[in-house]
Amino acid sequence: MEQHAATVAQMAARVRTFHNNSRPFRIYHGSTLSTRASSRQRDSIIDTSSLSHVLRFDRTEKTVLVEPNVPMDALVDAALKEGLLPKVVMELPNITVGGGFAGTSGESSSFRYGLFDRSIRRIELVLGNGDVIWAGGDDADTRDLFYACAGSCGSLGVITLLEMELMDAKPYVELTYKPVGSAREAVRACREAERDPTVDYMDGIMFSMNRGVIMLGKLTAEVIQGRIQTFDRAFDPWLYLHAEDVLRRIEEGTGVYKESIPIKTYLFRYDRGVFWSGLRAFDYFGVPFNRITRYLLDPFMNSRTMVHALHRSGLSSQAIIQDLAVPYDGAEELLKWTDDSTGLWPLWLCPVKPGPGDERSFSMGKTMGQETLLDVGVWGMGPKDGRQFIKLNRDLEAKVAELGGLKCLYAHAYYTEDEFWRIYDEQGYTGLRRKYHAESLPSVYDKVKVDLRGVAGEQGQRRRISWGEWARNSFWETWPFGGLYGVASATKGLLVKSDFLLKR
């Protein structure tokens, strides 16, 4: 804790200098899993990359003090040694604790516990004037700041420490696969599982409008004889391919299918292939997609390497990577609209329990009700034409709003500023930025917006592109130069075993 305190004191002094000089600044985390591009200047950053330690467990209270740049796999390893687990674990191991809190993370236990930020009791943060305070949901003086920080992308202060709630661990998850023949049937299966107290984890995959599977997990110390399944070795199947194979067997008459999965393997079961995004890489390069090629290319197929390649290649600007949450009643219409507009399959389903009205993170918006939301993960490549790509994403956002839902802000947002603040609480948020001296940090809208290129609003309508920019864009957009550069950069990252590191 002494080293932590010394590091935070240095950061606070630097923030105080920025404040006294009325100088804007940004936070440098060192690595990222966001799909957004990130810009900064070396002399206008607060470097939090060293805040990457699990500091202290309290086994009686079942809590842990953890710094924001600790990735989920490191936190899970440390917690398991104590016989404990985080209540909500993001499925990609390189997502950090701070990223899960300041972003938006709903995972397979979120139908019971809500978003990841609901498992955080309080946070330490450096305010925009250099003061260091604790903010928590149980503190009447700071609860407004605490809940606004959750999901507001680090725009209200520099988070330096989090106190997280944990639960008792067990070594295995018993996973049951339930086939569904429609979105309506998938919703019905989710509603039933919500009422079953023995279900600890729940998510689903729809392979088409009339074919999918809901996967229900139960923490257990028992093992189903002959059915231990893993997903983390090079010769293991990717989870979504395995789920489709199980579904096929059930359809052929094998009946209910259950298997035992080691707990850490279950929690990060989508790491290899990053759900099914790895399939897009095979398609991009025209490489056959089969068991042999997946085995040979396995070192490139984990989330750390793939995120690195995605950013370096420039292809993130062409990728549709959106998590869209709508009430159960709107799920079928959203899936149908997505199919008609994008043709992208599979789609991920993850029910999320919203917090009470007065304990809701910023990212849950100002009008969301109390009913469970169904997160639909839509991931794939969009139109190559920039304006068509923006229009498709805007249409997708508009459809979600029409159905009374929200999107996750870890990805690009295609709202105009007016549209954005119709969804989120501008008055409350702006008041907190003023109250806690956060106006030197970029606002949440500034962090998530993109250049709309004249498709909507005024942004980008009069901007002329220089010859240099045209040449660079032409290079990145010409197959396969961008992809090859991304692979080369990711290969270098593999050799040093690093996450995607943000340039200073």
C-alpha positions in Angstrom: 0.0 0.0 0.0 2.9 2.4 0.6 4.1 2.1 -3.0 0.5 2.6 -4.2 0.2 5.8 -2.0 3.5 7.2 -3.3 2.4 6.6 -7.0 -0.9 8.2 -6.5 0.7 11.2 -4.7 2.9 11.7 -7.8 -0.1 11.5 -10.1 -2.1 14.0 -7.9 0.8 16.5 -8.0 0.9 16.3 -11.8 -2.9 16.7 -12.0 -2.7 19.7 -9.7 -0.2 21.3 -12.0 -2.4 20.8 -15.0 -5.3 22.3 -13.0 -3.4 25.4 -11.8 -2.3 26.0 -15.4 -5.8 25.4 -16.8 -4.3 22.8 -19.1 -6.4 19.9 -20.5 -5.0 16.4 -20.1 -5.8 12.8 -20.8 -5.3 9.5 -19.0 -2.7 7.0 -20.4 -3.5 3.4 -19.4 -0.7 1.7 -21.3 -3.0 -0.8 -23.1 -6.6 -1.0 -24.3 -9.4 -3.3 -25.4 -11.6 -0.5 -26.6 -12.2 -0.5 -30.4 -11.9 3.3 -30.4 -8.8 5.0 -31.6 -7.0 6.9 -28.8 -5.1 10.2 -29.1 -2.8 12.0 -26.7 0.2 14.2 -26.3 3.2 13.1 -24.3 3.3 16.2 -22.1 -0.5 16.2 -21.4 -1.1 12.8 -19.9 -1.5 11.2 -16.5 0.3 7.8 -16.8 -1.6 5.2 -14.8 0.0 2.1 -16.5 1.9 1.2 -13.3 -1.3 0.8 -11.3 -1.5 -3.0 -12.1 -1.4 -4.7 -8.7 -3.8 -6.8 -6.6 -3.2 -5.2 -3.2 -5.2 -6.8 -0.4 -7.9 -9.4 0.2 -10.3 -9.4 3.1 -11.6 -13.0 3.3 -14.1 -12.2 6.0 -15.7 -9.4 4.1 -15.0 -11.2 0.7 -13.5 -8.1 -0.8 -10.3 -7.1 -2.6 -8.5 -3.9 -3.1 -7.3 -3.8 -6.7 -5.6 -1.3 -8.9 -7.4 -0.3 -12.2 -4.9 -1.8 -14.7 -5.1 -5.3 -13.3 -6.4 -7.6 -16.1 -9.1 -10.0 -15.3 -7.0 -13.2 -15.7 -4.5 -11.9 -13.1 -7.4 -11.0 -10.8 -9.0 -14.4 -11.2 -5.7 -16.2 -10.5 -5.1 -14.1 -7.3 -8.7 -14.6 -6.1 -8.7 -18.4 -6.7 -5.7 -18.7 -4.4 -8.0 -17.2 -1.7 -10.8 -19.5 -2.6 -12.8 -16.6 -4.0 -14.1 -15.3 -7.4 -15.3 -11.9 -8.7 -19.0 -11.9 -9.1 -18.8 -10.7 -12.7 -15.9 -11.7 -14.8 -15.5 -10.2 -18.3 -15.0 -13.1 -20.8 -11.8 -11.6 -22.4 -8.9 -12.0 -20.0 -7.1 -8.7 -20.9 -10.0 -6.5 -20.0 -8.9 -4.5 -16.9 -10.7 -3.9 -13.7 -10.7 -0.1 -14.3 -11.8 -0.6 -17.9 -14.7 -2.8 -16.8 -15.8 -0.2 -14.3 -15.3 3.0 -16.4 -16.6 1.2 -19.5 -19.7 -1.1 -19.7 -19.3 -4.8 -19.1 -22.2 -7.2 -18.9 -21.3 -10.9 -18.7 -22.8 -14.3 -18.2 -23.4 -13.7 -14.4 -25.0 -10.3 -15.1 -28.5 -11.6 -15.1 -28.0 -12.1 -11.4 -25.5 -9.4 -10.4 -25.9 -6.7 -13.0 -23.0 -4.9 -14.9 -19.5 -5.3 -13.6 -19.6 -2.0 -11.9 -22.3 -3.3 -9.6 -19.7 -5.4 -7.9 -17.6 -2.4 -7.0 -18.2 -0.9 -3.5 -16.1 2.2 -3.7 -13.3 3.8 -5.7 -10.2 6.0 -4.9 -9.7 8.7 -7.5 -7.7 11.8 -8.2 -10.1 14.7 -8.8 -9.3 17.3 -11.5 -7.8 19.7 -9.0 -5.4 17.1 -7.6 -7.4 16.1 -4.5 -7.4 12.4 -3.7 -10.8 11.0 -2.3 -12.8 7.9 -1.9 -16.3 7.7 -3.5 -18.8 4.9 -2.8 -22.4 3.9 -3.0 -22.8 4.0 0.8 -21.4 7.5 1.2 -24.1 10.1 0.9 -21.6 12.8 0.0 -20.0 11.0 -2.9 -22.6 8.4 -4.2 -23.5 10.7 -7.1 -19.9 10.8 -8.2 -19.4 7.1 -7.7 -22.4 6.0 -9.9 -21.6 8.6 -12.5 -18.0 7.4 -12.8 -19.3 3.9 -13.6 -19.6 3.8 -17.4 -18.5 7.4 -18.1 -15.2 6.4 -19.6 -12.9 8.0 -17.1 -14.1 11.5 -17.7 -14.8 12.5 -14.1 -11.4 11.8 -12.5 -8.4 9.5 -12.5 -9.5 6.2 -10.8 -6.5 4.7 -8.9 -8.0 2.0 -6.7 -11.2 -0.1 -6.5 -12.7 -2.1 -3.7 -14.5 -5.1 -5.2 -17.0 -7.6 -3.8 -16.2 -11.3 -4.3 -17.9 -14.7 -3.8 -16.9 -18.2 -2.9 -15.2 -20.1 -5.7 -15.7 -23.7 -6.8 -13.4 -25.6 -9.2 -15.9 -26.3 -12.0 -18.9 -25.0 -13.9 -21.5 -27.6 -15.0 -22.7 -26.3 -18.3 -26.1 -27.3 -19.7 -26.9 -26.6 -23.4 -30.5 -25.8 -24.2 -31.4 -25.7 -27.9 -33.8 -22.9 -29.0 -35.7 -22.5 -32.3 -36.4 -18.8 -32.3 -35.6 -15.5 -30.5 -38.9 -15.8 -28.7 -37.9 -19.3 -27.4 -34.5 -18.0 -26.4 -36.1 -15.2 -24.3 -38.4 -17.7 -22.7 -35.4 -19.9 -21.7 -33.7 -16.9 -20.2 -36.7 -15.9 -18.2 -37.0 -19.4 -16.8 -33.3 -19.6 -15.9 -33.5 -16.2 -14.1 -36.0 -17.8 -11.7 -33.8 -20.8 -11.0 -31.6 -20.1 -8.0 -29.2 -22.9 -9.0 -28.1 -21.1 -12.2 -25.0 -19.0 -11.7 -24.1 -18.2 -15.4 -26.2 -17.7 -18.5 -25.6 -16.7 -22.1 -26.5 -17.8 -25.5 -25.6 -17.9 -29.2 -28.0 -17.5 -32.1 -26.7 -19.1 -35.3 -29.7 -17.9 -37.3 -33.2 -16.6 -36.6 -34.5 -20.2 -36.0 -31.5 -21.9 -34.5 -29.6 -21.2 -31.3 -28.5 -22.5 -27.9 -28.8 -21.1 -24.4 -26.0 -22.2 -22.0 -26.7 -22.4 -18.3 -23.8 -22.8 -15.8 -23.7 -23.9 -12.2 -20.7 -23.6 -10.0 -19.8 -27.1 -8.6 -17.1 -29.2 -7.0 -18.4 -32.3 -8.8 -17.3 -33.5 -12.2 -19.5 -35.2 -14.8 -17.8 -38.4 -15.6 -16.1 -38.4 -19.0 -17.2 -34.9 -19.8 -14.5 -32.4 -18.8 -14.2 -29.8 -21.6 -11.5 -27.2 -22.1 -11.2 -24.3 -24.6 -7.8 -22.9 -23.8 -5.4 -25.3 -25.6 -4.4 -25.1 -29.2 -6.1 -28.3 -30.1 -9.3 -27.5 -28.2 -12.3 -26.2 -30.1 -13.4 -22.6 -30.1 -16.4 -22.3 -27.8 -18.9 -21.2 -30.4 -17.9 -24.1 -32.8 -18.2 -26.5 -29.9 -21.6 -25.1 -29.0 -22.8 -25.6 -32.6 -21.5 -29.1 -32.6 -23.3 -29.9 -29.3 -26.5 -28.4 -30.8 -26.2 -30.6 -33.8 -25.8 -33.7 -31.6 -28.9 -32.7 -29.6 -30.9 -32.2 -32.8 -29.9 -35.7 -33.9 -31.5 -37.1 -30.7 -28.8 -37.3 -28.0 -31.0 -35.4 -25.5 -29.9 -32.9 -22.9 -26.1 -32.3 -23.0 -24.1 -31.3 -19.9 -20.3 -31.1 -19.4 -17.9 -29.9 -16.7 -15.5 -27.0 -17.4 -12.7 -25.9 -15.1 -13.7 -22.6 -13.7 -10.9 -20.4 -15.2 -11.4 -22.1 -18.6 -15.2 -21.3 -18.4 -14.6 -17.7 -17.4 -12.4 -17.0 -20.4 -13.9 -19.6 -22.8 -14.3 -17.0 -25.6 -10.7 -15.8 -25.5 -9.5 -18.0 -28.4 -11.1 -16.7 -31.5 -12.5 -13.7 -29.5 -16.0 -15.2 -29.7 -16.1 -15.7 -33.5 -14.2 -12.6 -34.6 -11.2 -14.8 -35.5 -13.3 -16.2 -38.3 -13.2 -12.7 -39.9 -9.4 -12.8 -40.0 -9.4 -16.1 -41.9 -12.0 -14.6 -44.3 -9.9 -11.4 -44.8 -6.8 -13.3 -45.8 -8.6 -16.1 -47.7 -7.2 -18.8 -45.4 -9.1 -22.1 -45.1 -11.0 -22.3 -41.8 -10.6 -25.7 -40.4 -9.2 -27.6 -37.4 -5.6 -27.7 -38.9 -5.4 -24.0 -39.8 -6.9 -23.0 -36.4 -4.2 -25.2 -34.7 -1.3 -23.7 -36.7 -2.5 -20.1 -36.3 -3.5 -20.5 -32.6 -0.8 -18.1 -31.3 -2.6 -15.3 -33.2 -6.1 -16.2 -32.1 -6.3 -14.9 -28.5 -7.8 -11.6 -27.6 -4.5 -9.9 -26.6 -3.0 -10.6 -30.0 -6.1 -10.0 -32.1 -6.9 -6.6 -30.5 -3.3 -5.6 -31.2 -3.6 -6.6 -34.8 -7.0 -4.9 -35.2 -5.7 -1.5 -34.0 -2.4 -1.7 -36.0 -4.1 -2.8 -39.2 -6.6 0.1 -39.2 -9.4 -2.4 -39.7 -11.2 -1.3 -36.5 -12.7 1.6 -38.5 -14.4 -1.0 -40.8 -15.5 -3.4 -38.1 -19.0 -3.4 -36.6 -18.3 -4.2 -32.9 -21.4 -3.3 -31.0 -23.2 -4.6 -27.9 -26.8 -3.6 -27.9 -29.1 -4.1 -24.9 -32.9 -4.1 -25.4 -35.8 -5.2 -23.2 -36.7 -8.9 -23.7 -39.9 -7.9 -25.7 -37.7 -6.1 -28.3 -35.2 -8.9 -28.8 -36.9 -10.7 -31.7 -37.4 -7.4 -33.6 -33.7 -6.4 -33.1 -32.5 -9.8 -34.3 -34.7 -9.7 -37.4 -33.6 -6.1 -38.2 -29.9 -7.0 -37.7 -30.3 -10.0 -40.0 -32.0 -7.9 -42.7 -29.5 -5.0 -42.4 -26.1 -6.8 -41.9 -26.6 -10.6 -42.4 -24.1 -11.1 -39.5 -24.3 -14.4 -37.6 -23.7 -15.7 -35.0 -25.1 -13.2 -32.5 -24.3 -13.3 -28.8 -27.1 -13.1 -26.1 -26.5 -12.1 -22.6 -29.2 -11.0 -20.1 -28.3 -8.1 -17.8 -30.0 -7.0 -14.6 -30.2 -3.2 -14.3 -29.4 -1.6 -11.0 -32.0 0.3 -8.9 -33.0 3.7 -10.3 -30.8 5.6 -7.8 -27.9 3.3 -8.1 -27.5 3.2 -11.8 -24.3 3.7 -13.7 -24.0 6.6 -16.2 -24.0 4.1 -19.1 -27.5 2.9 -18.3 -28.9 6.2 -19.4 -31.6 8.4 -17.8 -34.8 6.6 -18.9 -34.1 2.9 -18.5 -36.6 0.9 -16.5 -36.2 -2.0 -14.0 -36.7 -4.9 -16.4 -33.9 -7.2 -17.5 -32.2 -6.2 -20.7 -30.9 -8.7 -23.3 -27.5 -7.7 -24.6 -27.0 -8.7 -28.3 -23.4 -8.8 -29.5 -23.1 -7.8 -33.1 -19.6 -8.3 -34.4 -18.3 -8.4 -38.0 -17.1 -6.4 -40.9 -19.3 -3.6 -42.3 -19.5 -1.7 -45.6 -16.1 -0.5 -47.0 -17.6 2.8 -48.0 -17.2 5.1 -45.1 -20.5 6.9 -45.4 -22.4 3.7 -45.8 -20.6 2.3 -42.8 -21.6 5.3 -40.6 -25.2 5.2 -41.9 -25.5 1.5 -41.0 -24.2 2.1 -37.5 -26.5 5.1 -37.0 -29.5 3.1 -38.2 -28.5 0.3 -35.7 -28.3 2.9 -32.9 -31.7 4.3 -33.9 -33.3 0.9 -33.9 -32.0 0.2 -30.4 -33.4 3.5 -29.2 -36.7 2.8 -30.8 -36.9 -0.5 -28.9 -36.1 1.2 -25.6 -32.6 0.0 -25.3 -29.0 1.2 -25.0 -25.6 0.4 -26.5 -22.3 -0.2 -24.8 -19.9 2.8 -25.0 -16.6 0.8 -25.2 -17.1 1.0 -29.0 -17.5 3.8 -31.5 -20.7 5.9 -31.0 -22.3 7.5 -34.1 -24.7 9.8 -32.3 -24.7 13.6 -32.9 -24.2 15.4 -29.6 -27.9 16.3 -29.4 -28.8 12.6 -29.9 -26.3 11.5 -27.3 -27.7 13.7 -24.6 -31.2 12.7 -25.2 -30.2 9.3 -23.9 -27.8 10.3 -21.1 -28.1 12.7 -18.2 -26.3 15.8 -19.5 -27.4 18.2 -16.7 -26.3 15.8 -13.9 -23.1 14.8 -15.6 -22.1 18.4 -16.4 -22.8 19.5 -12.9 -20.6 16.8 -11.5 -17.8 17.7 -13.9 -18.0 21.2 -12.6 -18.3 20.2 -8.9 -15.3 17.9 -9.0 -13.1 20.0 -11.3 -13.1 17.4 -14.1 -13.5 19.9 -17.0 -9.8 19.5 -17.9 -10.5 15.9 -18.9 -12.3 15.2 -22.2 -16.0 14.6 -21.8 -17.6 11.2 -22.3 -19.1 12.4 -25.6 -15.7 13.7 -26.8 -14.2 10.2 -26.0 -16.8 8.1 -27.8 -17.8 10.2 -30.8 -16.5 9.8 -34.3 -16.3 12.0 -37.4 -19.7 11.6 -39.0 -18.4 12.8 -42.4 -21.5 14.8 -43.0 -23.8 11.8 -42.7 -25.5 13.6 -39.8 -25.1 16.9 -38.0 -22.4 19.4 -39.0 -19.3 17.3 -38.0 -16.9 16.8 -40.8 -19.0 18.4 -43.6 -16.4 21.1 -44.6 -13.2 19.2 -43.8 -10.9 18.7 -46.8 -8.6 15.7 -46.9 -4.9 16.5 -47.8 -3.0 14.5 -50.3 -0.9 12.9 -47.5 -4.0 11.8 -45.8 -5.5 10.5 -49.0 -2.3 8.5 -49.7 -2.3 7.0 -46.1 -6.0 6.1 -46.3 -5.5 4.5 -49.7 -2.7 2.3 -48.3 -4.7 1.1 -45.3 -7.9 0.5 -47.3 -6.1 -1.5 -50.0 -6.2 -5.3 -49.4 -4.1 -6.8 -47.8 -1.7 -4.1 -46.7 -3.5 -3.1 -43.5 -4.0 -6.7 -42.5 -0.4 -7.6 -43.1 0.9 -4.7 -41.1 -1.4 -5.7 -38.2 -0.2 -9.3 -38.3 3.5 -8.1 -38.4 2.9 -5.8 -35.4 1.0 -8.6 -33.5 3.9 -11.0 -34.2 6.2 -8.5 -32.5 3.8 -8.3 -29.6 3.8 -12.1 -29.3 7.6 -12.2 -29.1 7.6 -9.8 -26.1 4.3 -11.3 -24.7 2.6 -7.9 -24.3 -0.9 -6.5 -24.7 -1.6 -3.9 -27.3 0.3 -1.0 -26.0 -0.9 2.5 -26.7 1.6 4.9 -28.1 2.5 7.7 -25.8 
